[in-house]
Amino acid sequence: MIPSAIGSVITATFLCWMTNYGFTKFYWVIAKWIITTGLIIFGTFWLFPWGNVAENISLEEGLQSFRNSIYSFDAQGVLIGTVIQVVFLIFIISISVLKPWGRRPLKEQKQVITD
């Protein structure tokens, strides 16, 4: 998962750089960057470790792992975290298709007239 998340960031950076959407020209692009970065951080530092701990406990204890409070916490965290990630991914896809919120207003540059 982590390599594919890194690949997603690299391709998104390339697309923003090479297309007219840019990095900060549109509100929806900024929202996608923030949400995607949050999902990658959440998945890397919380969801993935919870899954590893739950897997290790289940390998060691088998069916007795259901009585382990750490296993229960981590398994519930993985379940809830996965649902949260799927909801946000659907939201990101919707933003990509609908492109709401439009373009950010450009700051008008004042021209100094020199005589």
Secondary structure, 3 states (H helix, E strand, C coil): CHHHHHHHHHHHHHHHHHCCCCCCCEHHHHHHHHHHHHHHHHHHHHHHHHHHHHHHHHHHHHHHHHHCHHHHHHHHHHHHHHHHHHHHHHHHHHHHHHCCCCECCCCCCCCCCCC
